[in-house]
Amino acid sequence: MIGTIVNTCTILTGSVVGSLVKRGLKENYQSGLFTALGLAATGLGINSVVQNMPKSEYPVLFIISLALGSFLGTMLDLDGKFHRLTNRSGSGGSRLGEGLSTAILLFCIGSLSILGPINSALYGDHTFLFTNATLDLVTSMVLASSYGIGIAIAAPVLFCWQGGIYLLAKVLGAFMTARLMTEISIVGGFLIAASGIGILGLKDCKTLNMLPSLLIPVLFVGLISLLGL
């Protein structure tokens, strides 16, 4: 799990550096960073969707996933609970909640962050994770310069996420198929794009309420595999 450890450390480092830079930034510069971050997140999300959609064997699955996942997340009020938790931290309230939700999505729900632990577990190849660590270093610096040191909370989340995938890949290597990764990447792309739209202030998509959408492709592909279809 050396790749995941390195990835976690780069997020912590970037968060510290970014929060220090924040103190010297005027409000108009912070506003510019917000806009750049929102555009980048939206672009990354759209890119993930465009790249993976042609590979999908179930072109309607992402619609069902987003619908069911959003319904479940809204019922559980994940967004509200998360923001209430960050409000208690006293670290910027809802702004920190918005930043953390964006950070977690950008760090965790991407092809490199998903495929990296699998490659590491199955083949001992850490290339994807080291590449992801470099990207996350820059991203965490930008996020922390806008939202503060609280972005560092995303580091243990990433460690648990990638560590979980690593362990699952060790135990269920045959199940972690390319088609499952494709479906997860499509849904994840929509979530990242929704997060970017929220940062730009175009619409509050309550992206955290949509997180259960990522479970639907796993359950669906798992069921299809069990049935031998």
C-alpha positions in Angstrom: 0.0 0.0 0.0 3.0 2.3 -0.5 1.2 4.2 -3.3 -1.8 5.0 -1.1 0.5 6.1 1.8 2.3 8.5 -0.6 -1.0 9.8 -2.0 -2.3 10.4 1.6 0.9 12.3 2.5 0.8 14.5 -0.6 -2.8 15.6 0.3 -1.7 16.5 3.9 1.3 18.4 2.6 -0.7 20.3 0.0 -3.4 21.2 2.6 -0.8 22.7 4.9 1.0 24.6 2.2 -2.3 25.8 0.7 -3.7 27.0 4.1 -0.5 29.0 4.7 -0.8 30.6 1.3 -4.4 31.5 2.0 -3.4 34.0 4.7 -1.7 36.2 2.1 -4.5 36.0 -0.5 -6.9 38.9 -0.9 -10.6 38.1 -1.4 -10.6 38.8 -5.2 -7.8 36.3 -5.6 -9.6 33.7 -3.6 -12.7 34.3 -5.7 -10.6 33.7 -8.8 -9.4 30.4 -7.3 -13.0 29.4 -6.6 -13.9 30.0 -10.3 -10.8 28.1 -11.6 -11.5 25.2 -9.2 -15.1 25.0 -10.2 -14.3 25.0 -13.9 -11.6 22.4 -13.4 -13.9 20.1 -11.4 -16.6 20.4 -14.0 -14.1 19.7 -16.8 -12.7 16.7 -15.1 -16.1 15.3 -14.5 -17.2 15.8 -18.1 -14.0 14.2 -19.3 -14.5 11.1 -17.2 -18.1 10.7 -18.5 -17.0 11.3 -22.2 -14.1 8.9 -21.9 -16.0 6.1 -20.3 -19.5 6.4 -21.8 -18.6 4.7 -25.2 -17.1 1.8 -23.3 -20.3 1.2 -21.2 -22.2 -2.1 -21.8 -25.2 -0.7 -19.9 -25.9 2.8 -21.3 -28.9 3.4 -19.1 -27.3 2.2 -15.8 -25.8 5.6 -14.9 -29.3 7.2 -15.1 -30.8 4.5 -12.8 -27.7 4.8 -10.5 -28.0 8.6 -10.2 -31.8 8.5 -9.6 -31.8 5.7 -7.0 -28.6 6.9 -5.3 -29.9 10.5 -5.0 -33.2 9.2 -3.6 -31.4 7.2 -1.0 -28.9 9.9 -0.1 -31.7 12.5 0.2 -33.7 10.1 2.5 -30.6 9.7 4.7 -29.9 13.5 4.5 -26.2 12.9 3.9 -25.6 16.4 2.8 -27.3 18.0 5.8 -25.5 15.7 8.3 -22.2 16.4 6.7 -22.7 20.2 6.8 -23.9 20.1 10.4 -20.8 18.2 11.3 -18.5 20.7 9.6 -20.4 23.6 11.2 -19.5 22.1 14.6 -15.8 22.2 13.7 -16.0 26.0 13.5 -13.7 26.0 10.4 -15.8 28.0 8.0 -19.1 26.1 8.3 -20.8 25.4 5.0 -17.9 26.6 3.0 -15.7 23.9 4.5 -18.4 21.4 3.9 -18.6 22.4 0.3 -14.8 22.2 0.0 -14.5 18.9 1.7 -17.2 17.3 -0.4 -15.5 18.5 -3.5 -12.1 17.4 -2.2 -13.3 13.9 -1.4 -14.9 13.5 -4.8 -11.9 14.8 -6.7 -9.4 12.7 -4.6 -11.4 9.5 -4.4 -13.8 9.3 -7.4 -11.4 9.2 -10.4 -10.0 6.5 -12.6 -6.5 6.8 -11.1 -7.8 6.6 -7.6 -9.9 3.6 -8.3 -7.7 1.7 -10.7 -4.5 2.6 -8.8 -5.1 0.5 -5.7 -6.3 -2.4 -7.9 -3.1 -2.3 -10.0 -1.1 -2.1 -6.8 -2.9 -5.1 -5.2 -3.0 -7.3 -8.3 0.3 -6.5 -10.1 2.4 -4.5 -7.6 2.3 -1.5 -10.0 2.1 1.8 -8.2 2.4 4.0 -11.3 -1.3 5.2 -11.2 -1.1 6.0 -7.5 2.1 8.0 -7.8 0.6 9.9 -10.7 -2.6 10.5 -8.7 -0.5 11.7 -5.7 1.1 14.4 -7.9 -2.2 15.6 -9.1 -3.7 15.6 -5.6 -0.8 17.6 -4.2 -1.6 20.5 -6.5 -5.4 20.1 -6.1 -5.1 20.0 -2.3 -3.0 23.2 -2.3 -5.6 25.0 -4.4 -8.5 23.7 -2.3 -6.8 24.6 1.0 -5.9 28.0 -0.3 -9.6 28.6 -0.8 -11.2 26.6 2.1 -8.5 26.3 4.7 -6.6 23.5 6.5 -9.9 21.6 7.0 -9.3 20.1 3.6 -6.7 17.8 5.3 -9.6 15.8 6.6 -9.9 14.4 3.1 -6.6 12.6 3.5 -7.8 9.9 6.0 -10.9 9.5 3.9 -8.7 8.8 0.8 -6.6 6.4 2.8 -9.7 4.4 3.9 -11.1 4.5 0.3 -8.0 3.4 -1.5 -7.1 1.0 1.3 -10.6 -0.6 1.1 -10.3 -1.0 -2.7 -6.8 -2.5 -2.2 -8.0 -5.1 0.2 -11.1 -5.9 -1.9 -8.9 -6.3 -4.9 -6.7 -8.7 -3.0 -9.7 -10.8 -1.9 -12.0 -10.3 -4.9 -9.6 -9.7 -7.8 -11.7 -11.5 -10.3 -14.7 -9.3 -9.5 -12.9 -6.0 -10.1 -13.5 -6.1 -13.8 -13.0 -3.4 -16.4 -16.7 -3.0 -17.0 -17.3 -2.3 -13.3 -14.6 0.3 -13.3 -16.2 1.9 -16.4 -19.7 2.2 -14.8 -18.3 3.6 -11.6 -16.2 6.1 -13.5 -19.2 7.4 -15.5 -21.3 7.9 -12.3 -18.3 9.4 -10.5 -17.7 11.8 -13.5 -21.3 13.1 -13.1 -20.7 13.6 -9.3 -17.5 15.5 -9.9 -19.1 17.7 -12.5 -22.0 18.4 -10.2 -19.5 19.4 -7.5 -17.9 21.9 -9.9 -21.3 23.4 -10.8 -21.9 23.9 -7.1 -18.5 25.7 -6.6 -19.4 28.0 -9.6 -22.6 28.9 -7.8 -24.8 27.8 -10.7 -26.8 25.3 -8.7 -26.4 23.5 -5.3 -26.6 19.9 -6.5 -26.2 18.5 -3.0 -23.6 16.2 -4.3 -23.1 14.3 -1.0 -26.7 13.1 -1.3 -25.8 11.5 -4.6 -22.9 9.5 -3.3 -24.9 6.3 -2.8 -25.2 6.3 -6.6 -21.7 4.8 -6.7 -23.0 1.6 -5.0 -25.6 0.9 -7.7 -23.2 -0.1 -10.5 -21.3 -2.4 -8.0 -24.6 -4.2 -7.0 -25.8 -4.4 -10.6 -22.5 -5.7 -12.1 -22.1 -8.1 -9.1 -25.6 -9.5 -9.8 -25.0 -9.8 -13.5 -21.7 -11.7 -12.8 -23.5 -14.1 -10.4 -26.1 -14.8 -12.9 -23.4 -15.4 -15.5 -24.8 -12.8 -18.0 
